């Protein structure tokens, strides 16, 4: 009888630890594509907002070995059972292009396509400058 009660009780996953684990699981599944070893990173959820079955989180990544700068990404996750699963990324807090960012919600444009820089953006290496 006690086992049934324990199995029947659900715990809330509306917390930073559950969101953090969802992001780590997502990135571990994509290790072949990204080349990232999450075991070498400190992962911190600095901010999270929950709306029904969706969460929006700001996640910071810092290499455990010092000397390298970290980065921050914004993720949208959805509740699936007792887990949070990453649906996608949103505009990152570390984007030097400001609120507009690049096309594709803060991600780089697909291979073979170029993204236009915001007005007034300085020329990038190898790009022709239209200012003379």
C-alpha positions as CSV (number, residue, x, y, z in Angstrom):
1,X,0.0,0.0,0.0
2,X,2.8,2.4,0.8
3,X,4.4,1.8,-2.6
4,X,1.2,2.8,-4.3
5,X,1.1,6.1,-2.3
6,X,4.7,6.9,-3.1
7,X,4.2,6.1,-6.8
8,X,1.0,8.1,-6.9
9,X,2.5,11.2,-5.4
10,X,3.9,13.7,-7.9
11,X,6.5,16.3,-7.2
12,X,6.7,19.7,-8.8
13,X,9.3,20.2,-11.5
14,X,8.8,23.9,-11.5
15,X,12.3,24.6,-10.2
16,X,15.7,25.6,-11.5
17,X,17.3,22.2,-10.9
18,X,14.7,20.4,-13.1
19,X,15.2,23.0,-15.9
20,X,19.0,22.8,-15.6
21,X,18.8,19.0,-16.0
22,X,16.5,19.4,-19.1
23,X,19.0,21.7,-20.7
24,X,22.0,19.4,-19.9
25,X,20.0,16.3,-21.3
26,X,19.3,18.3,-24.5
27,X,23.0,19.3,-25.0
28,X,24.2,15.8,-24.1
29,X,22.0,14.4,-26.9
30,X,23.5,16.9,-29.3
31,X,27.1,16.3,-28.3
32,X,28.0,14.8,-31.7
33,X,26.8,18.0,-33.5
34,X,28.1,20.5,-31.0
35,X,31.3,18.9,-29.7
36,X,30.5,20.1,-26.2
37,X,31.3,17.9,-23.2
38,X,28.9,19.1,-20.6
39,X,31.0,17.3,-17.9
40,X,33.6,20.1,-18.5
41,X,31.0,22.9,-18.0
42,X,29.4,24.6,-15.0
43,X,25.8,25.1,-15.9
44,X,23.7,27.6,-13.9
45,X,20.0,28.6,-14.4
46,X,20.1,32.3,-13.5
47,X,16.5,33.0,-14.3
48,X,13.4,31.0,-15.1
49,X,9.7,31.8,-15.7
50,X,7.0,29.1,-15.7
51,X,3.7,29.4,-17.7
52,X,1.6,26.3,-17.5
53,X,3.5,23.6,-19.4
54,X,6.2,25.9,-20.7
55,X,9.3,27.4,-19.1
56,X,11.6,30.1,-20.4
57,X,15.1,30.0,-18.8
58,X,18.4,32.0,-19.0
59,X,21.2,29.5,-18.7
60,X,24.9,30.3,-18.1
61,X,27.7,28.1,-19.2
62,X,31.2,28.5,-17.8
63,X,34.1,26.1,-18.5
64,X,35.3,24.4,-15.3
65,X,38.9,25.0,-16.4
66,X,39.5,28.7,-15.8
67,X,40.8,31.1,-18.4
68,X,37.9,30.9,-20.8
69,X,34.9,33.2,-20.9
70,X,31.5,31.7,-20.5
71,X,28.2,32.5,-22.3
72,X,24.5,32.7,-21.6
73,X,21.7,31.3,-23.7
74,X,17.9,31.6,-23.4
75,X,15.9,28.4,-23.8
76,X,12.2,27.5,-24.1
77,X,11.3,24.2,-22.5
78,X,8.1,22.2,-22.3
79,X,6.9,19.9,-19.6
80,X,6.8,16.2,-20.7
81,X,5.7,14.0,-17.8
82,X,8.1,14.7,-14.9
83,X,10.8,16.3,-17.1
84,X,11.5,19.6,-18.9
85,X,12.5,19.2,-22.5
86,X,14.1,21.9,-24.6
87,X,11.9,23.1,-27.5
88,X,14.4,25.7,-28.8
89,X,16.5,28.7,-28.0
90,X,15.5,32.4,-27.8
91,X,17.5,35.5,-28.2
92,X,20.6,35.2,-26.0
93,X,21.5,37.8,-23.4
94,X,25.1,37.9,-24.7
95,X,24.3,39.0,-28.3
96,X,26.4,42.0,-29.3
97,X,23.8,43.0,-31.9
98,X,21.3,44.2,-29.3
99,X,17.6,43.3,-29.1
100,X,17.2,42.7,-32.8
101,X,19.9,40.1,-33.1
102,X,20.4,37.9,-36.1
103,X,17.6,36.2,-38.0
104,X,16.4,32.9,-36.5
105,X,15.9,34.1,-32.9
106,X,19.5,34.5,-32.0
107,X,20.9,31.6,-34.0
108,X,23.2,31.8,-36.9
109,X,21.6,31.6,-40.4
110,X,21.5,28.1,-42.0
111,X,24.6,27.2,-44.0
112,X,24.6,28.8,-47.5
113,X,22.5,31.7,-46.3
114,X,23.8,35.0,-45.1
115,X,22.1,37.1,-42.4
116,X,22.0,40.9,-42.8
117,X,23.6,42.9,-40.1
118,X,21.6,45.5,-38.3
119,X,21.9,49.1,-39.6
120,X,25.2,50.8,-38.5
121,X,26.9,47.4,-37.7
122,X,30.7,47.7,-38.4
123,X,32.0,45.5,-41.2
124,X,33.1,42.0,-40.3
125,X,36.4,40.4,-41.4
126,X,36.5,39.6,-45.1
127,X,33.2,41.5,-45.7
128,X,33.4,44.4,-48.2
129,X,32.7,47.7,-46.6
130,X,30.2,50.1,-48.1
131,X,31.6,53.0,-46.2
132,X,34.6,54.8,-47.9
